[in-house]
Structure formats: C-alpha cells, structure tokens
Amino acid sequence: MKIQLFAGPIALGVIESKVIDDSMGVVGGVLQPSTAYLTEFQSFFRRHIQQPNWRALAGLELIGVLPTNEILECVGGICLTDIEECAEINVEFCGLNQRVISLI
C-alpha cells in the first residue's frame, strides 16, 4: 500500500509500504522522494542523523496519509533514515493499530 509522507502541507514523497513488525505496529519501506524533499528537507534529515535536533524534527509535523486520505496515527512516531552513503531513504511508521496493519 502506498503511504504519502508530508511535513505539514508539503509532500515529501511516497512509500510503497509493507509490514515490518506486526507485533509493534510498524510498517514502512523506501521513500520515493518528491522534489521538495530533495531540495528543502534532505539536508536536514542527513544532519539529524549526525546531530539530532528533536525540536526541529517535531516542528516538521510529519504525517503519513493512506490512499483513502486517512491520516495515520503513529503512536511510536515516524522514523526517516537518509544516509548520504546509501541510495535508499527508509521510512517507518511506528505504533500503528492492528486495523491499519491489516490494510497493508
């Protein structure tokens, strides 16, 4: 299932998601980044790996949105890993309820 990732109103890209850990309610996959992600956000996430800035990360207001336009309630947060040496950008949506997990 495709999940759109947003920072507030800005589309960061799409994740073709799969269940990563059913018991913990984690789904995720590789981000297909938008131009906005590459030009405005990638440097932030890469810096965040090296020197975390949790306040700035919270200020991005990351959300995942299902194809039905339902916003995911990620009790455990959204993890985005973008390391310069890796070609893939991984995203995990954590702490989802079983109803959502069953849709994936």
N, C-alpha and C positions, 0 to 999 in steps of 0.2 A: 504494500500500500504506500502510496506517495504521501509524504507529510511535508508541508511547506513550513519553512523556518522564517520567522520575522524578528526584527529588532524594532519594537514599536510598530509603526506603519510601513517600515522598509523591508521589502522581500530580500532575504539573504540567499535563498535557493531552495532546492527540493531534495529530499532524501527518499530513496526507494527503501523503505524500512522493512526490517524483519525482527522477529523476537530474538533478543539476545539472552535474556534471563527471565523466564516466565515467573519464577517464584518471587523475584524482586520487582517485577513490573517494568522491565527495561526493554525498549525497542530502539532500533537505530540503524544506521548504515552510513553510506558515503554521501556527502553533500555534493550536489551539482550546483556550484556557486553561481549566484547572479553577478552581473557586472557591478552592482552596488557593493556586494560582499568583497569582491576583488579590489575595488578601488577605495572603498571607505572603511572596511572593517577587518580585512585580513591582517594588516599590520598590528592592529590592536590585539587580536587573538594570538598572534605569534609572540608578541611582547608579554602577554598574560601568562603564557607557558613559562617564560623565563622569570618574570617578576609579577606575581599575581596582584591584581588590583580588583578586589572583590566589590568595592563600592561602585567602581566604574562599570564592572560587569553587570551588577544588579540594575544600574541605570539604563542599560540597553533594553531592558524589558523583553527578553527573549520569549517567544511563544512558538508552539507548534500548532499547525492547523491541518485537520483532516480534509479530505476531498469534499466532505459534507459541510464544510465551514465550521465544524465543531472545534473549539479551542481545547487542546489537551491540558488536562490538569496534571502537571508533572510535580508530584509531591516531593520527589527527590531532586528536582531541578533538571536543567538541560546542560549536558556536557558537550563542548565542542573542542576537538583537538586538531589543531592546524600547525604542523611542524614543517619548517622550511625544507628539510631534507626528505620529506615524504610527499609523494604525489597526491595522496588521498587526504581529504578532510573528513574526519569521522564525527558523527553527531549521535548522542544517546539521549533519549527521553526517559527519565527515571521516575519510578514510583507511580506508574500508571495502574488504574484499576483493571480488574480482570475482564470487564466488558470491553474495554478498549483493546486489551491484549488479544481477545478472541476475534477482533476485526482484522487483525494484521495477518 
